């Protein structure tokens, strides 16, 4: 990629519409007002953007950032500097140019296959949930086949702040394939940046930025992903499974009983990772790096003892991308933590019930309670209903707060009036949505690879119904894995659902189908135990 494509006014309007209306002291006018009068400014802004793209130079006036220290928690001592998180803000116009560049860069990276397949951070169609689904599915399948898995969660210290600009430009040129005006633009973008700190009415002197990707920028996360490309190559060379989300790196291996050779490979890989990080001005924080062992209890104990003999400490649970994972993959600690947090926020929302409209109250419930229940709920498939009961009780309580109904009123009509699916069906809805997206090029490749289409050896009617191949599993761990649970659930959907032409159509049909799915499954269950005449006489009349 040697040059950028210039954009037209329509592209510019779409870009500005997508940006959040955040404002900082570097903006001459508030962003909301800026958007309202954008029609008057569009011609001038378009000229600034295209001039930057064509000349390969980033405007010097947009290279200054303002740092606003933010206390991490209200309970922390405000006099201690380490208790603050530096928040970097940039001018709104700079974000417009960066967004245009990012769109063209992403298109180029996708077309050339430069992405690390197992890097899910800040990439279209990827998320923390898809990353965790991939890792947990692999671990469940290992446990199903009688193997033990070791998951190591690597912690990097201030990784975004220590990126070397010279090495980053070398990655952009040699690993990605940028050249000419494009490479010059990125060089101009990274060099001669500065920042100052603002607290109240006081500001510090301006200081030059000598390393790190620009904090608070739109391009920064993608540039960091490019900087980390060689790390994935190290894992592949050592035949070690890995998955990254920005600077959160997890590596894992599987062990057959009494075979500890993969542990040696893991240790060898870690040493190579440390050496690479030293050469690339990154630092592995060994004190915060955690190791979890998965598998049968007896094998876990043996592997843990072997790891301890190598001075590698293990944990029975650890927080991974916002989800608390435990050695049994029961997710009890995670469910308990989410439930506690959700009830705390629900009590606060309940206090505001008489001060705002139902519509505003519902937005608060979705923002602070429902979002917590839905976050990464694709991981908790196959769990007993009793385990999910705490989530369901939270949803029931939220519904009662919204509708002002009594504690002992039947909850099903209340959920139905709010058009809320129960927790179990919300999980299934998420899994089916991910499956549809993956089958239609709207999901990560690593999820698509888990969902092979059924292709009969000779032309059959079933070959046109989007059926999937269900993998063979032996235990509850295998049945809870995404590759089995998703394919098995997908094949049970009606044909018109599996063949839905668009994502919106699929969502509508699926949400309509979900409430009736329980009756549908009950009918099939009873039919398998009763003869057809008896089934017709005793059961079918109940549904007419």
Number of C-alpha atoms within 10 A of each C-alpha: 16 11 17 20 11 15 14 12 14 9 13 19 16 10 16 20 12 10 15 11 14 13 17 18 13 15 14 11 12 15 20 13 10 17 17 9 11 15 11 11 11 17 13 9 17 20 15 15 22 18 15 18 22 15 14 21 18 24 15 12 9 18 20 22 26 23 22 19 16 14 17 14 11 9 8 12 13 14 8 9 10 12 17 17 14 16 14 18 21 25 22 23 16 18 20 22 25 17 20 23 20 17 12 13 19 16 10 16 15 11 10 11 10 15 17 17 13 19 24 23 20 18 16 12 14 19 18 18 18 20 22 22 22 20 18 18 21 21 27 27 23 21 23 22 16 18 21 25 26 25 21 20 24 20 19 18 14 14 19 22 17 16 22 17 18 13 13 22 21 15 19 20 16 10 15 20 16 21 16 13 19 23 21 18 21 21 19 17 19 20 17 13 20 16 19 16 18 15 11 6 5 7 13 12 8 14 13 12 18 16 17 19 24 26 18 16 17 21 21 17 20 18 21 22 22 20 23 21 17 16 17 20 12 16 20 13 9 15 14 17 18 20 23 24 20 19 19 16 21 21 20 23 22 24 20 15 13 10 12 14 10 18 19 11 15 21 13 12 20 19 12 16 19 14 13 16 17 12 10 16 14 20 19 18 12 12 9 12 16 21 22 21 28 25 26 16 13 8 20 20 14 12 25 20 15 14 18 11 10 12 9 13 15 20 12 13 19 19 13 15 16 12 21 18 20 19 20 17 20 16 20 14 17 18 21 15 13 20 20 14 14 22 18 13 15 21 13 10 20 17 10 12 15 10 10 9 11 14 9 11 19 18 12 15 21 14 12 17 23 19 12 16 21 15 14 21 20 22 23 20 19 16 16 10 11 9 15 17 14 17 22 18 14 21 26 19 17 24 20 19 22 19 14 11 14 11 11 7 10 11 16 12 10 17 18 12 10 12 10 15 18 17 23 18 16 18 20 21 18 16 22 23 19 20 24 24 18 20 19 13 11 16 20 24 15 15 20 20 12 21 22 16 17 15 15 10 7 7 9 10 8 12 15 12 17 17 22 19 16 20 15 10 15 12 14 13 24 24 22 23 25 27 26 22 19 26 22 17 15 24 16 12 16 13 15 11 19 20 15 16 11 11 14 10 12 19 17 12 16 21 16 11 15 18 14 10 15 11 12 12 12 10 14 10 11 12 15 10 9 13 10 10 8 11 16 13 10 10 14 11 9 8 6 5
